[in-house]
């Protein structure tokens, strides 16, 4: 099974396209209503007020670029996606440690209606981060930049 996943181009393509479209969608949703996203950012109480509006415009723009990069298999898209996910994980971890129960600002304000939305989002972002690392590994493997990991049976 692992052999099929590692040597077939389809798992790589489908995962890359799925994550790319997800990032394009989330970036577009936030850019369509930057004031709502600015409120979500302000609720985290991390940034000073003068930086909230630039962040509310800049983060979605970066999400769009990351998604487009993944769609077109551009290495910058992988790095940008990974960087954004690490940023999101840090912000979510900070909010959880502070006991906040706020809208994560990821997709829509409806997320706050779910109890533990920050925890669920944190787990989702860990899975996405692992997926992006897997994609990067597959990309490097395909390019011949690295040798495949040999899996041994115990």
Secondary structure, 3 states (H helix, E strand, C coil): CHHHHHHCHHHHHHHHHHHHHHHHHHHHHHHHCHHHHHHHHHHCCCCCHHHHHHHHHHHHHHHHHHHHHHHCCCHHHHHHHHHHHHHHHHHHHHHHHCCCCCCCCCCCHHHHHCCCHHHHHHHHHHHHHHHHHHHHHHHHHHHCCCCCCCCCCC
